[in-house]
Amino acid sequence: MARIKKPNPKIGPNRPRQFLTGELPSREAILDVMAKEPGIDGKRDLAKHFGIKGDMRTPFKVLLKEMEGDGLIARRRKQIRPVAALPAVTVLDIPGDADPEVMHAFPANWTEEDGEKPRVTLNLKPDDRVVPAPGDRILARIHPGDGAVPVYTARPMKILDKPRRGQIGIVRMDNEGARLVPVDRKQKEMRIQQGDLGDARDGDLVEVEVKMTGRLMIPRARVVTVIGNPNSEGAVSMIAIHALDIPYRFPKAVLDEAEATREIDLKGREDWRDITLITIDPPDAKDHDDAVHAQPDDDKANPGGHIVTVAIADVAAYVRPGTALDREAYLRGNSVYFPDRVVPMLPERISNELGSLKEGANKASLAVRMVFDANGRKLRHSFHRVLFRSAAKLSYQQAQAAMDGNPDDKTGPLLEAVLKPLWRAYEAMVRARTARSPLDLDLPERKIILDDKGMVANIRIPERLEAMRLIEEMMIAANVAAAETLEKHHTPLLYRVHDTPSPEKLLALREFLGSLDLPFNQTDTVRPQDFNRVLAKARDSGKVEQVSEMVLRSQAQAEYSAENYGHFGLNLDRYAHFTSPIRRYADLIVHRALITALKLGDDGLSDSEISKLQGIAQHISSTERRAMAAERETSDRLLAQFLAGQIGARFEGRISGVTRSGLFVRLTETGADGFIPASTIGADYYRYVEEQQAMIGDRKNEMLRLGDSVSVRLLEAAPVAGALRFELLSEGSRGNPSSGKRSVKRPSASYGSKGRSHSHGKRRK
């Protein structure tokens, strides 16, 4: 089962003697106890552990603030934790204004959740072959020092191709010529000389490179790409790409290496070309990671059983450790999906051609053959390195239509021999899934449809077809098989982990459910079944929207780790990502680990990679969060642009967030989120009641609660910021709030605030 967090340790005779008197602990002591006792993750926990009382509380609070400012610890809500450690080898950015004599750098991939960006001093020597300059991006070997408090230094290994990214902004013409107004407010405006303007016109969104001119080295902008209309989707996705520093250009060395790569032949592989494996994907998919096949098990000892085969693109055969392709894939971490484009992890030569399991083409694969009993319980499995030929490329809709009695010319011949056996195996696997009872939180995901000009044409919620669930279930089974095999062979791997909800989040959920008269487990030891039961009761009572939102907020974020503590949401003891190596670096690492464990080739996991697994896990968890933020921000900007022409219109929606500053409302039709400042909510005096996730009026007890249906009017839309401001038109329900709750003054708030916790991204298990 998933790991249950230990309760905080009791304070007793084992506490260091010097802290019994209330002395301030050293920074090293604080970091040491947080590393050894994960349950100590708050200011109160630390104060209790070190015996901080009375007059010592204020200095202790100041010490923690200083540690946070120095980048030693990070604060998230009420939790405090050490900042993420830098991997042994990482990518660093040297600021353009760094002192050439004593250069410093910062990690290129770092999120706010990781804490303050650590400063890294470059250890340069006169005889170094790699000599970086201010503004360079480098690959460097990191040394944290010997103390508990890391003091990072770095030895440059390689200067990465420049520019990794450009600067974008809007061209504005004035009496002196042209200037660039950066999209990033932290950057300064620059002049554009006439010869550097290219085809750009006033109002165009452009990408520029910065050049220094004159004896004073004044920065000037030179237009390298006209992105187009700032309101077009292509421009919107570029804003997110640049704002979040997502690498989107492949260096020449990477492209050259990809072009030089050739197809894999049958040598050293099993020949599976007689098996009718098929791919089932979205209709617009270009890269095909996985193919599936099922047949009845003819073993008399397994009556009603099934043999399921999942074949995955053998990307490890094309992307070898230590190559330019591998370094770039690691840097990107994953592909990023926007409505109009994909920023791939690998060049198209690999992702769309050599690695993609195209119909009718011989393709290299790492495949798993799994045997299930009649109730979907996996009895055994085996991995194979094979060459196979996909018998058909189907869309989810095609496969589903065939099973619903409407086959077309392509699916008709496959119905009896291929599709029906797949569905029968899936039905057995569903029985096992039901018995396992993973978290049943199926929230709708909206898809933005663009017209031929790249503008928003429609927003819809795609139907969740059984064909989609079939592929999802078979991929989960293959992922579990990969983790089990690697554990059996004692081979290090990257796990996909999802921790149990924290006690603080469970308390907030319990209080909220209590306000809805819905009972919930009173202990901190919870299972997915506990959430499923309360979700079922919420459906019966018509409160499923409110409860689903709070259950989602109570969950930890899934991530990658070299340490296994289970996957709470899927209710699995061990889990790894194996099925998407074209778009996720984690899967490529797992493929290499399987190759090493099963002695399937010389292109497996290297000793160097094994020593860096935890750093790799931290890095790709960070790039995944970055991708999710980019997808979400682009959707927000697109929806704001789509609604900008409907100022004054009335919409229906639900309250998706409640804060002291006001309400967040998600529109029913489009899924767009907007803000209602507390100062504009009716004529009553409202107070925020956190445990009920509600704003409650003092005079009328009118309640506006998370999940409530409301009518709003759109007052303002800011497409570049991706923000909407609403006016509340409906009244709240009449409530009986608990007494003694503190009133809060309703501050005015910027409608650009982001208080949501939902994700517009793809499903990430």
SULSUL-V480719 format. One record per pair of residues at least 24 apart in sequence whose C-alpha atoms are under 8 Angstrom apart, sorted by the first residue. I is the first residue (numbers start at 0). J is the second residue. Records with the same first field share a line. If there is no record, write none. Layout:
I->J / J
This chain:
0->565 / 566 / 567 / 570 / 571 / 572
1->497 / 498 / 499 / 564 / 565 / 566 / 567 / 570 / 571 / 572
2->498 / 499 / 564 / 565
3->498 / 499 / 524
4->37 / 38 / 499 / 501
5->37 / 38
6->38
7->36 / 38 / 39 / 44
8->36 / 38 / 39
10->47 / 48
14->48 / 49
18->49 / 50 / 51
19->49 / 50
20->50
21->49 / 50 / 51 / 52 / 55
22->51 / 55
23->49 / 51 / 55 / 58 / 59
24->49
26->66 / 148
27->146 / 147 / 148
30->81 / 147 / 148
31->147
33->80 / 81
34->81
40->78 / 79 / 80
41->77 / 78 / 79 / 80
42->77 / 78 / 79
67->114 / 115
68->115
69->115
70->114 / 115 / 116 / 117
71->114 / 115 / 148
72->114 / 115
73->112 / 113 / 114 / 115
74->114
75->112
82->113 / 114 / 115
83->113 / 114 / 617
84->614
85->141 / 614
86->141 / 611 / 613 / 614 / 615 / 617 / 618
87->140 / 141 / 142 / 611 / 614
88->138 / 139 / 140 / 141
89->138 / 139 / 140 / 141
90->136 / 137 / 138 / 139 / 330
91->136 / 137 / 138 / 139
92->134 / 135 / 136 / 137
93->132 / 133 / 134 / 135 / 136 / 137
94->133 / 134 / 135
95->133 / 134 / 135
96->133 / 134
97->133 / 134
98->133
99->132 / 133
102->133
108->618 / 621 / 622
109->621
110->621 / 625
117->151
118->151
119->150 / 151 / 152 / 153
120->151 / 152 / 153
121->152 / 153 / 154 / 155
122->152 / 153 / 154 / 155
123->154 / 155
129->155 / 156 / 157 / 158
130->155
131->155 / 158
135->159 / 161
136->160 / 161 / 163
160->250
163->246 / 247 / 248
164->241 / 244 / 246 / 247 / 248
165->206 / 207 / 208 / 241
166->206 / 207 / 208 / 209 / 241
167->204 / 205 / 206 / 207 / 238 / 241
168->204 / 205 / 206 / 207
169->201 / 202 / 203 / 204 / 205 / 229
170->199 / 200 / 201 / 202 / 203 / 204 / 205
171->201 / 202
172->201
179->220
182->238
183->242
189->218 / 219 / 220
190->219 / 220
191->219 / 220 / 221 / 222
192->219 / 220 / 221
195->220 / 221 / 222
196->221 / 222
197->222 / 223
198->225
199->225
202->228 / 229
203->227 / 228 / 229
204->228 / 229 / 234
230->454 / 640 / 718
231->452 / 453 / 454
232->338 / 339 / 453 / 454 / 455 / 637
233->339 / 340 / 453
235->633 / 636 / 637 / 719
236->337 / 339 / 629 / 633
239->629 / 630 / 632 / 633
240->629
243->625 / 629
245->331 / 625
246->331
247->342 / 343
249->327 / 346
252->323
253->323 / 324 / 327 / 346
254->346
256->323 / 324
257->324 / 346 / 348 / 349
258->348
260->317
261->353
262->353
263->316 / 362 / 363
264->363 / 386
265->385 / 386
268->384 / 385 / 386
269->383 / 384 / 385 / 386
270->385 / 386 / 387
271->385 / 386 / 387 / 388
272->361 / 386 / 387 / 388
273->387 / 388
274->387
275->388 / 389 / 390 / 417
276->310 / 388 / 389 / 390 / 391
277->358 / 389 / 390 / 391 / 392 / 393
278->356 / 389 / 391 / 392 / 393
279->392 / 393 / 394 / 395 / 398 / 470
280->392 / 393 / 394 / 395
281->394 / 395
282->393 / 394 / 395 / 396
285->351 / 355
286->350 / 351 / 352 / 354 / 355 / 356 / 581
287->312 / 351 / 355 / 356 / 357
288->312 / 354 / 355 / 356 / 578 / 579 / 580 / 581
289->356 / 578 / 579
290->356 / 389
292->417 / 421
293->417 / 420 / 421 / 424
294->417 / 420 / 421 / 424
295->420 / 424
296->370
301->372 / 373
302->372 / 373
303->372 / 373
304->370 / 371 / 372 / 373 / 374 / 375 / 424
305->370 / 371 / 372 / 373 / 424
306->368 / 369 / 370 / 371 / 424
307->368 / 369 / 370 / 371 / 421 / 424 / 473
308->366 / 367 / 368 / 369
309->366 / 367 / 368 / 473 / 474 / 477
310->364 / 365 / 366 / 367
311->364 / 365 / 366 / 578 / 579
312->354 / 355 / 356 / 362 / 363 / 364 / 365 / 579 / 580 / 581
313->354 / 363 / 364 / 365 / 580 / 590
314->349 / 354 / 580 / 581 / 587
315->587 / 590 / 591 / 602 / 603
316->602
317->349 / 354
319->602
320->602 / 604 / 605
328->584
329->584 / 619
331->622
332->583 / 584 / 585 / 618 / 619 / 622 / 623
333->582 / 583 / 584 / 619 / 622 / 623 / 626
334->582 / 583 / 626
335->626 / 627 / 629 / 630
336->626 / 630
337->630 / 633
338->447 / 448 / 449
339->449 / 453
343->582
344->581 / 582 / 583 / 584
345->581 / 582
350->581 / 582
354->581
355->581
356->388 / 389
357->389 / 392
358->388 / 389 / 390 / 391 / 392
359->388 / 389 / 390 / 391
360->388 / 389
361->386 / 387 / 388 / 389
362->386 / 387 / 388
363->387
365->590
367->477 / 480
371->428
372->427
373->427
374->427 / 428 / 430 / 431
375->424 / 425 / 426 / 427 / 428 / 429 / 430 / 431 / 432
376->428 / 431
380->480
384->599
395->464 / 466 / 467
396->464 / 466
398->466
399->464 / 465 / 466
422->469
425->469 / 472 / 473
428->472
429->472
435->570
436->527 / 528 / 569 / 570
437->527 / 528 / 567 / 568 / 569 / 570
438->527 / 528 / 530 / 531 / 568 / 569 / 570
439->531
440->531 / 547 / 551
442->547
444->759 / 760
445->669 / 670 / 759
447->634
455->637 / 638 / 641
458->668 / 669
459->669
474->578
477->577 / 578
478->574 / 575 / 576 / 577 / 578
479->573 / 574 / 575
481->574 / 575 / 577 / 589 / 593
482->573 / 574 / 575
483->573
484->593
485->592 / 593 / 596
488->596
490->592 / 596
491->561 / 592 / 609
492->561 / 588 / 589 / 592 / 609 / 612
493->559 / 560 / 561 / 562 / 575 / 585 / 588 / 589 / 612 / 616
494->559 / 560 / 561 / 562 / 563 / 573 / 574 / 575 / 576
495->557 / 558 / 559 / 560 / 565 / 566 / 574 / 575 / 576
496->557 / 558 / 559 / 560 / 563 / 564 / 565 / 566 / 567 / 573 / 574 / 575
497->555 / 556 / 557 / 558 / 564 / 565 / 566 / 567 / 568
498->555 / 556 / 557 / 564 / 565 / 566 / 567
499->525 / 554 / 555 / 567
500->553 / 554 / 555
501->553 / 555
504->552 / 553 / 554
505->553
507->690
508->549 / 550 / 553 / 690
510->690 / 691
511->690 / 691 / 692
512->546
514->690 / 691
526->567 / 570
527->567 / 568 / 570
542->706
544->706
545->705 / 706 / 707
546->706
548->655 / 706
552->756
557->764
558->616 / 620
559->585 / 616 / 617 / 619 / 620
560->612 / 613 / 616 / 617
561->612 / 613 / 616
568->764
569->764
584->619
585->616 / 619
627->758 / 759 / 760
630->759 / 760
631->758 / 759 / 760
632->721
633->721
634->721 / 759
635->671 / 672 / 718 / 721 / 722
636->717 / 718 / 719 / 720 / 721 / 722
637->718 / 721
638->669 / 671 / 718 / 721
639->671 / 716 / 717 / 718 / 721 / 722 / 723
640->716 / 717 / 718 / 721
642->716
643->715 / 716 / 717 / 718
645->713
646->712 / 713 / 714 / 715 / 716
647->712 / 713 / 714
648->712 / 713
649->710 / 711 / 712 / 713
650->710 / 711 / 712 / 713
651->708 / 709 / 710 / 711
652->708 / 709 / 710 / 711
653->705 / 706 / 707 / 708 / 709
654->703 / 704 / 705 / 706 / 707 / 708 / 709
655->705 / 706 / 755
656->692 / 705 / 754 / 755
657->687 / 692 / 693 / 694 / 704 / 705
658->687 / 692 / 754
659->686 / 687 / 743 / 745 / 746
660->745 / 746 / 747 / 748
661->745 / 748
663->754 / 755
672->722 / 723
673->722 / 723 / 724 / 725 / 750
674->723 / 724 / 725 / 750 / 751 / 752
675->724 / 725 / 726 / 727 / 750
676->746 / 747 / 748 / 749 / 750
677->745 / 746 / 747 / 748
678->745 / 746 / 747
679->726 / 727
680->726 / 727
681->727
685->742 / 743 / 744 / 745
686->741 / 742 / 743 / 744 / 745
687->741 / 742 / 743
688->740 / 741
695->734 / 736
699->733
700->733 / 734 / 735 / 736
701->730 / 731 / 732 / 733 / 734
702->731 / 732 / 733 / 734
703->731 / 732
720->751
721->751
722->750 / 751 / 752
723->750 / 751
724->750
